[in-house]
Amino acid sequence: MNPIKTFVPIINGLKITLGHMFKKPITLQYPDERPKVATRFRGLHALNVSHNKAKCVACYLCPTVCPAKCITVEAGEDANHDKFASVYEIDMLRCIFCGYCVEACPVDAIKMTGEFELANYRREDFVYSKERLLEKK
Amino acid sequence: MLNLTIDDKQVTAPKNSTIYDAAKLNGIKIPILCHDKKLKPFGACRMCLVEVEQMKGRQIPACTTPVTEGMIIRTATPDIIKARKMVLELLLLNHPIDCPICDKAGDCDLQNLTYEYKVDANRFTDEKFQHEIDYNNPLIERDMNRCVLCGKCARICDEIVGFGALTFISRGIETKIGCEFDEALNCEFCGSCVSVCPVGSLLARPFKFKARFWSLTKQKSVCGYCGTGCNLTLGVKDNKVLTTLYDENQGFHNGQLCCRGRFGYQFINSDKRLTKPLVRKNGVLVESTWDEALDAVAARLKGAGSSVAALATPRLTNEELLLFKKLMVASGSNNFDHSAGYAHAALTAGFARSFGSTAAPSTILDIQKSSLLLVIKTDAYETHPVVGFEINMAVKNREARLSILSDKRGKLSKLPDAKTLVHVPGTEIAVLNSLARIILDDKLTVDSAAALPGYAELVSSLAPFTPEAVESQSGISAADLRQLATTYATTEKALIIFPIGQAYPGHNAALATAVANLAILTGKLGTEGAGVLCLSEKNNSQGAVDMGFYPVDGGSDASLILDGCSAGSIKTLFVAGENPLISYPDHARVKSALDKVECLIVSDLFLTETAAMADVVLPACSFAEKEGTFTATDRRIQHIKPAIRKVGQSRSDFDIFSALITRLGGEAPATPSALFAEIAASVPGYAGMSYITLGEEGSFAPVEVKPVLTAATAATMPACAAGTFALLTGSALYHNGTLSQYGEGPMHVCPEGYLEISRGDAATMKIGENDLLTVTSDTGNMKLKARITPRMPQGVVFTPYHFSGNPVNRIWSGAAVTGVTLAK
């Protein structure tokens, strides 16, 4: 047994440990402490609102581009004969948070927020309806 | 064929083709917005510019320039691409570019070309159009802001449909497509304009915002309404038929459809569809299981012998009709019939006798080869609109002459140089007999005619039908009759077009014989462009006849079956798809028969008036859910495949009949294709066919003609009493049978029955448009809205028969002409 080969790595390791004792901790005391997410973070979707209604015109590009096929859109015709999404649902159990929907949207109607706490107790609660997805102000 | 060079490739092209056609023929794609293969070249969009070396490198439109020998053409030089980009920039200048909300996106020629030519910026700026959008029309939405003024809609409406609803209005920068005086669209609603629009200016409103083009599954099929046998492409998403799609390469009609074909598909996924079997318990129809329902039916059928009878709709496939017949044979009965019995008599009795075959010899393709079309009744347009388009095209593009023998005028009468001879209702046979007599008297017959069986009898039977005698009877002048007979006999390629159907009881075996006599005497027996084309009413009427689904060997026909039900000799009646209570003549008689029959079994898509009286109701499938073959009116056999899964627990009639045959201890064929093999082996003309050989195009079953001359006896028509009107029944342009009531499109345009009356009569009786009239005949009375038209002769009124809300059979007991009185 070579004492140098045995003890030097241990000492090196302890050195790192000792070093960290004098640094600011990385670990967060979640949920008491909240992480600060980057602006480009891809979390829960939100439907942008303009003039008190969703900007979405139900063009079906997001369900078309979605690789996980988690978006369900149904178009409707409003009183002014304009197209709007009468149904807009995202199944968060299927979503892979790739952000293609945001990229495909021609009218800037969908964005991804910093919201990442998506745990739920029931499966059906993971299907986000249009009301739940509307941008909160 | 001419030799030319396109893009350094040596190619050949027919002499009369354009550069565009020549390039397309040789697989070279030239971009274009204003071209459709059915339409005449127009040269509106300037996208198809090409360079021709002989023309000093000038840019010329490919779609309007004919090819010449030795032409050297370049289709994609940098200069041309630059010019095309500029054309696109100018088109996009006023276009709203609202692709996200435009239903055309994905199928839009302008969008595709913009993408292909990478036009992502515009050097010019201008205001967008601010035309008012027509949202009010239930079928066609017009947004002229998106229009590129290619003129295809206006041209198809004029050249093919012959209606002329749309045209260019205003001038210069304000030019747009619109109706007369920029008013609302009020046309035939065939949707041809929608089908050819290269952008989203004309859209099918029933499909608005329903789905994106790219998400639709396209399933080719055959239309389930009339006997024309038009090919359809169904747009399917999530197991629902959402629309019909246009394919200019489909069928003899090049994708052209009528209102019911294009807009009448909603019955397939209607909420009113039956999804579970119903069995009557304690007087009420309650939901049940298939086993219980089929056991109940099998118990009634087993060993029932001639106490059981069947009525089928000719909308079933050939395989289903044959299987239904086998089911009846298995239960020991030969009482089966379709289409009220008389609607197919022209084929099964008339042509069977005269031509030796239960079909007429000509095909729809003959219309475009003929130089004289003799149409019996203007209704040929209403019963078979796409055949009507073919007639329009023959007359307008090929200058075929058109003569019409009819009891009223109609759309066909308006075609250029169309000659309509309007006769007194019910005198068709006398008129045709007098034509035959003139042909005989003037020795215009073919030489072989005198040797044909029945010649002598025919000559003697025609004695009373001198043109002068018939003039006084029919109201057509002797001179007109002589002229028509001479023209018909001396024109080598003359085609008689003869519609039949449930609403046309006068188009019976005798009239078919009279029609056939004319053709036989003049030797027009199914050579190219000459002969007789019989237009049978439903999509498989000809198939039902070919499958022998009509009484032979002493079986009862539909009329006797109903009598048997009333008399108690028929105890079980199995009705597949028919709605006799509405579509058969004499409502009271049908009602009492259905009331009295011990057990009524109905298989249908909907809980029709007849199904509501049934003891067992079996939910059946539409044509979009099953496999089989349909035989079009000209014996074109076409194969259909399922486009969607069966709705609810419904089963195809094939499955229903198979299950019942098995329950009766027989052996049912496993699949429709196995049964079709049996059909191919046994039905004359079908030999050698299989689903594989039919392919997408289908194939014709040849008709072998063995001409026999037979006297056509005109049934003496009781003259309508003084002060009464002659009521004619028939088809409305937007409907076919009673099924189209479940299609939203037809019901938007024509939701209820009406009574057409001449202007003169309306003025005398002070009747206004839409006045509610009480129409009374010997058998009953009903209320119908008046529709005043210039096409009706005085003293003649017309009503279509399709509507459950106004069943015409309350006043119509199956006579060709019924005397009625009108009161406000």
Interface residues (C-beta under 8 A of the other chain):
Chain A: V57 A58 C59 Y60 L61 T64 A75 G76 E77 H81 D82 K83 P106 V107
Chain B: C99 P100 I101 A105 I133 Y135 K208 F209 K210 A211 R212 W214 S215
